[in-house]
Amino acid sequence: MKNGFLLGAATAAHQVEGNNTHSDYWAMEQMKNTTFNEPSGIACDHFSRYAEDIALLKQAGLNTYRFSIEWARIEPEEGRYDLNEVEHYRKVLECCRENSVEPIVTMHHFTSPVWLIRKGGWEAESTVSDFARYCAFVVKELGEYLHYMVTINEANMGLQGAAIMERYKKQMMASAKTNVEGTAQVGMNFNAMMQRMAAQKAEYAEIFGTPDPQYFVSARTPEGDKLVMRAHQAAKAAMKQIKPDLKIGLSLSLHDVQCITGGEEKAAAEWNEEFSHYLPYIQDDDFFGLQNYTRSVYGPEGIQAAPAGTKLTQMDYEYYPVALEHVIRRVHKELPLPIIVTENGIATSDDADRCAFIRSALEGVENCIKDGIDVWGYCYWSLLDNFEWQKGFSMTFGLVAVDRATQERKPKESLSVLGKCLSDQK
C-alpha cells in the first residue's frame, strides 16, 4: 500500500465494550419478546481490556483503529454528561497515541440513549440538534486526539431495513418461503422482527413511551432519511467550528449492485436508494466511509438468490470479496472524494477463508489506488469476535477470537495476514 495508508480494524462500542446500560439496544435485549438471540452483557469486556486489544492490533503491524464513542455513556440523561465516561475515552485515545495507532472515531454506531428514543428517536426533528450538541461536546473535550471522524455509521441502514420488511410482506402475501436474513449488511433477525412485532408493542410502550420506537435501524421514512442527513451536516458543522482541521465524513452500507437481463431498472433504483440520492448531502465532506461485504443481483422480479452451490458466510451473504473493488470504482465515478473503507469483512469459522477474503479485498483496493483512485485506508470488520447485534455472539467476524467464559484473546492467522499487507509494502 502507499506510504501513509491507514490499515487497521474496526469495532463498535456496544458490540465490544459491554454493559451499555443506558442505550436503546440494551433495553431491547432485556425484553420478554426480544428479537435478540441473547443479551450483550459484558460483550468482549473491551471497556476494561482496550489496551490489550490495541496492543494486539499494533503488534500485528497495523496502524489504524476505528471505534465508536458511545452516546449513551457520554450523555446517559438528556443534558447530563458523564465526565468519567469522557475520561475513559480519553484513555482509549491516549492508548492509540502511545501505540502509534491512528484512531478513526465514529460518533454514532447504531445505538442511542433511551431518552433520545423517548423523544421520537430518528424521526424527531429535535434529534438533529441533540446529535450536533453531543458531537460538539466530545470534540471540545477530546479534540486534541481526533483527526478522522465518522459522524454516523451506515446512515442508509434504516432505508435498507424498510425495503427488506416490505419485501418480506410481499413474499408472505404470496405464501412464498421467506429468507431475507442475508440481504442487509447488518446482524438483524428480520423474520423474527416481523413475527413478534405485535407482541413487542406493549413492551416498547413501557420502555420508550411509544409502541413504535424509532431507533436507528427502524424502517425509516423518506423524511427520516433526510433528517439523518441533516443530523450529519449539523454535527459536522458543530465539530468543525471547534476544530476546523478535522477530517469528517459518514459511512454508507453499499452492496455491489449487479443485474441480469431484465433487472436493469430495479438494480439502478437500488443503487440510487443505497447511494446516489445521498450525494447532495455528502459532496462537501472530507472523505467517504465505504462499507461493503457482498453483492446483490437483480432480475426482472427483484433481488436474486445466490447461485446454487455458492459459498455463503455465517450471515448468509454470498462470499464475494471482489465486490469491494467494484464498489470503490462505482462510488469514485459519482463522488470525487477520498475514500476510507470503514468496514469490509467476513463472518466465518474458517480463518483460511478469512485470510483469502482479506488478500482478495486488498488486492482490489491496491488496483484502485494504482488507477488513481484516492483511497486513504481500509478497516477490516472486525478486530474481535463480537456481539453481532440481534444475531448475538454466533457470528465470528473477528481477527481475534474471544473466549466467552474467560475473555481470553486468541489472535487468528488473519490478524497477521492483514498486518503483513502493510509491512510488505514498506
N, C-alpha and C positions, 0 to 999 in steps of 0.2 A: 504494500500500500504506500501511497505518497507520504512524504515526511509531514508530520503533524496530524495524520489521520487519527480520528477518535475511534478506538476499537475497544469494546467492552461488553458489559452485560447489564440487564435491567431487572428491576423489581418494582413492586407497588406496595405501599405501606401496609394496607390491610391484609395483603396476601402473605406477608412475611413477618411483620412486627409482633402481632398477637395482641389480644386484649384491647381492641379498638372499641371500647365500650360505649362511646358517645355517638357512634356512627349509625346510619340507617341500616347498613348491611348487618351489623352486629344484632340490631333489634330484630331484623327479619330472620336471622339464623335461629333465634330462640322461639319462633312461633310454633304453635302446635301443628299448623298446616303449612309449614315451611316447604319451599321447593329446593332448599339446600340439602345436599346429601348428608352433610354433617356440619357442625359449627366450626368456626375458625379457631376458637380457643386461643391457645398460646402461639398458634401458627408455627413459624420456624424460630420463634424467640429472637428474631433479628433485632428487636428493640434492645436486647441485652448483649447480643453477640455480633453486632455490626462490625466491630473492629476485627474480629476473626474472619468474617466474610470478606471484608475489603482487603485484608491481607492475602487471602486466597486468590482473589482477583489479581492483585498486584504481582504475587509470586508466579502466576501463570504467564506474565508478560503483558497483561492488559493495562490500558492507561485511562479507561473511562468507566464511570459507574452512573447509570441512570436510575434514579429512585424518586419516590414522591414524598412530599411533606403532607402530612395528614391534617386536613382542615378540622376534623372533629377533635383532634388532640389540641390543636392550637387555639381553637375557639369553641370549647365544649358547650357554652351557652352564648346566645347572641350578645355580642358586645363585650364579653369577658374573655380575655386572653390568658392562657396558662403559660406563664413565663418559665416554669420548669420544663414544659414541653419544648419551648423555644430553645432552651439550653441543651436539651437532648439533641436537637437537630444541629445546633452549633457544634456539638462534639462530633457528630457524624461528618459534617463538612470539614472540621479540623482534621479528622482521621483521613479523609480523602487527601487533603493537602499534605499531610505527613507522609503519605504513600505515593505522592506524585500522581494521583489519580484525579482526572478532571470530572467533577460532578455535572451531570445534566439533570436538573431538578424539575419535576413535574408538580404543578400546584394542585391539580385535581385529577385523580385516577379512580374514577367511578364512585367512590364513597363520599358521602356528605354528612354533615352534622344532622342529627334528628331534628333540631329546631328549624333548620332550613326547609326540610320536607314538610314540617307542620305549617310553614308559611306558604306552601304551594309549590315548593321544590323547583324543578327545572322547567316549569311552565309559568312561574310567577315573575312579574316584572321586577320585583324587589331583588331577585337573585343577581341581576346584573350588577347593581351597586354593592350588594353584600359580598360577592366574589371579588370585585375590584378592591374593596376595603381590606379584605383578608390578604390578598396578594400584596398590597402596598405595605401592610403591617409586616409581613415576612421579609420583604426586601429592606425595609427600614431597619429591621433587627439583624438580618443576616447577609445583607447585600455585599459586604466585603468579600464573601466567599463565592459569590454567584457570578457566572458568566453566561451559561446557556440555560434557558428556561423554556419548558413546555407548559403553556397555560392549562390546556385541557387535553386529556388523553382520549383518543378516538372520539372526537367531537361528533361524529356521524353515527355513533352506535345506536342512538335512540331511533333513528330512521331505519337502520337495518333491522332492529327488533320489531318495529311496526310492520315492515314488509314481510318478515317471517311469520308473524302472527296472522297476517292477512292470508298468506299462502296456506297456513295450517287450516284456517277456517274453510277456505275453498276446497281443500282436499277432504276435510271431514264431511262437507256437504255432498261431495261426490262419492262418499263412502270409500275413499282410497286409503291404502295403507300409507301411514304418515311417518316420515323420519326427517325432521327438519333440523336435527341437532348439529349437523356439520356444516350448516350454511351461513353461520355467522362466526366471525373470528373472536369469540369470547366464550367462556365457560358457563353457559346457561342451559338449564333444563326446560326447553321451550314446551315440550309435550306436557310435563308436569305443571308448568305455569298455567297453561290453558285449562287443564283438567281440574285444578284446585282453585281457580280464580274466585268462584262464588264463595267457597268455604273460607277464603282468606279475608274477605271484605270486613267482617266484624273485627277481626284481629287488627287489620290495618287501621280501622277507625279508632280503636283503643290506643294504638301506639302513635299514630300520626295525625289523628283528628279528622281523617277522611278515609272512606273505603277505597279510594283510588289515588294513592300517593304517587307523586311524580318524582320518583328517584331518577338517577341519571340515565339508566338504561331502560326506563319505562318506554313503551311505544310512544314516540314523540309526534306531536302535531307539527304542521308546517310553521306555525307561529313559534312553537317551542324551539324548532330548529334555528330560526332566525335569532331567537333570544340567546341561545348558546353562542352563536357567532358574535353577538353584541357583548356578551359577557367576556369573551376572549378579547375583543378590541378594547373594552373598558379596562380590563386587567392589564393589558399590555401598556396602555397609556399611563395608568397609575404607577406601574413599576418603573417605566422609563422616566417618569417625572422625578423619581428618587435616584435612579441610577441609569442615565441615558445610554451608557455603553453596553447594557445587557443585550444579548442576542436572544430574541424571543420568537417563538412560533407555537403552533399547535400540531397535534397529530391526528391523522385520519386512518381508519381501518380500510384498506383497499385490497380487493381481490384482483387477480389477473383476469379481467373480464374478457372472455372469448365467446365465439358463437359458431354454430354450424349453419348450414344453409337454411334460411327461413327464420333465423334467430337474430338477425342483424338489428332490427328495431328494438327488440327487448334488451339486447346487450348494450346498445347505445343509451337507452333510458336508464339502465342500471348504473353505467359509468357516470352519467350525469348526476344521478342521485348520490352516489358514493363520493364523487369528487368534483366534477366540473361546476356545479352550481354554487360551490363554496368559493370559487376564485375571487369574486369581488370583495370578499371579507378577509382574505389572507394574502392578497397580492403584494401588500406592503410589509409583510412580515420579514424577519431577518433570515429565516430558514423555514423549511417544511419538514415536519416529522412524518415519515412514511412508515406505515406498519402493514406488513403482508405476511401471510402464512401459506396461501394456496391459490388456486384459480377457481373460477366459476364459469361454466359453459352454458350458453343459452341456445335453445332451439325454438321452433315455432310455438311450442306450448309452454315455454318458460325455461327455468333452470333444469339442467340435465343431471341425472345421477352419474356418479363416477363410472367409467367403463368397467365392465365385468373383469375381475381379476386384478384391478388396480390396487396398489398398496395404499392402505388408509392409516392415518395416525390414530392415536388413542382418542382424539377429538372428532373422529370420523371425517377429517379433512383428507383430501387426496394428497399423497406425498408428491410434491411438485416444486422442488427448490428453485427451478429456473423461473418461477413466477416473479421472483424479486427483480431480476434484471428487466423483465418485460414491463413491470410496473414503474420502475425508475425511469425507463426510457419514455413511457407514455406520459408520466407526470411532467417530465422535463419539457416535452413538446408544448404543454399548455401553461406551465408555470415556471418562469425563468428565475427561480430562487435556488440557493444552495439546498441540498437535501441531506438530512440525517436520517438513516434508517433507525428509528427509535425502537422498533420491535421486529423480529423475524426469528422463527424457531420451530421446533417440532416436539410434540408430546409423544414419547416412545419409551418402552422399556429396554430397547436395544440401542445401546450407546454407539454401536458401529453405524447404525442408521443416522444417528445424530451427527457423528463425525463426517459422514458422507454429505449430509444435508448442509452442514456448515461450509465445507470445502466448495460445494457447488454454488451455494448462495454467494460466497465471497468472490468466487471466480466471476460471477455475473457483475458484482459491484466493480471489480477491477476492470472488466470490459467496458463498463460505462465510463469510468474515470479516464481510461485510455482514449475514449471517443470524445473527451472534452466536457463531460457532464460533471458539474461541481458537487460531488458527494463528499460531505465533511466527515461522516462517520457511520459506524454500524454498531448497534447494540443488540446482542443476542437475547432472546427471551427464553429462559430466564436464568439468572445466576443460580438460583436454588430450586429444587423441587418444592413447590409451594401450594398454597390454598387456591385452587383454580375456581374461585367463585362458587357457583351452585354445584359444580362437579366435585367439590371437596378436594381431598389430597390424592385422588386416584390418578390424576393426570400428571405425568412426570416430564416436564419441560426442561428441568434443570441441568446445568453443567456440574452441579454439586448435589449429591444425594443427601437427604436429611433423615436420620433415624427418628421415627415418630416417637419412640419411647425415651430416648436419651438425648435427642437433639444433636447427636454427633454428626459432624460434617464429613462426607466422603467424596472427595473430588473425583470426577469421572475423566476418562481419557479425553473427552470432548473439550474440557476446560483447557488442557494443554494444547490441543489441536487449534483452538481459537487463538490462544496466545501466540502460537508459532506463526500464525498468519500475519502478525505484525512484525515479530522479530525476524522472520525470514526476509523481510523487505528492507531491513535497516542496512 
